Each structure stands twice: as C-alpha cells, then as structure tokens.
Amino acid sequence: MAFRNLLTPTLYVRIAPDSVLIRSSNSDAVWRDEALLALRAGPSTSVLAAGASARLAVAQTPGAILCEPFGHPRCLISDYAAAEAFLKHALLSYLKLRRVNRWLMPSPHMLLHPCPSPAQAVGALTGVEHRALREVGQRCGARSVELMASAALSEAEIQALMQRGPVRG
C-alpha cells in the first residue's frame, strides 16, 4: 500500500441501477445498499431516507415519493439531483460504518465504476453521462474522479486500481 493512500484514501464506488457499493483502499469495510431515495414533495424537496429504509419511509410518510436515481431505461442517471443526494448519503454511511469523522478525513480520490443494466448498455457511456458522473463525484467531496469504463472488474483488478492511486494527467 502506498504511503499516499494512508493520507488520501481511494474509494471504489460501483454504481448499478439497483445498488451502490463502496470500499476503500485502506480498509476492508464494504458498504452496499439499494439505490432508492425517499423524497418529501413540496415547494422545497427534501430527502427523508436513502437505501433500503426509503421504502419504509415512503410507506409511513404521506406525500412522500420513491425515487430511483440510477434507474432510467436508457442511461444510468435518471435524476441528477437525486443521484447526488444518494451518493452523498452513501459516502456518509460508509464513513459511519468505518467510524471515521468526516471532518478529519481528507477528500478521497474516487474510482467511479458505472455498471449500467444490459438494456442500458447499448454502447459506451455518452459524453454527457461521463460529465454527469464525474460532477456528481466531485460535488460529493472527491478530490478527483476517475471513471472505469470496463463492464466488469475482477477483485484483483479492483485491488490493483485502488493501490495504484489516482491517475495524474
């Protein structure tokens, strides 16, 4: 493990239409949850819950709606604001799982691995999708975002990418 990874971790984030997975280069902790968001509709939309608890929040709150931020039939992001809110929640949940104070952790480098469904994967991601995914990662606090374009990565490939650290360009 490189010394820079101890100071600035590399987060591997796999985004699929139905789930999100997060792991770090300097921890064995893995966070995984459904890609669902419970929103309170109104003049200012607010997030009630995210992940598997979103279904329960929608059932208990009148006027709440269930949103799938990565569940569009033709592309990976269906709602940019919802995708950003969900990814922020996911990163905070991962830090709580690791018992890390988010104010003490430096901005991570993020390896973002979009895994569209077979129906969505007609071709490569478009330039608009690349930009949207990169901006979502940056708005969630990542120092740099690198998109992984391959369809599937083995465990060994993921470990090698995380140990390598960010690509300097």
Buried (B, 14 or more C-beta within 10 A) or exposed (E): EEEEBEEBBBBBBBBBBEBBBBBBBBEEBEBEBBBBBBBBEEEEEEBBBBBEBBBEBBEEBEEBBBBBBBBBEEBBBBBBBBBBBBBBBBBBBBBEEBEBEEEEBEEBBBBBBBBBBEEBEEEEBEEEBBEBBBBBBBBBBBBBBBBBEEEEBEEEEBBEBBEBBBEEE
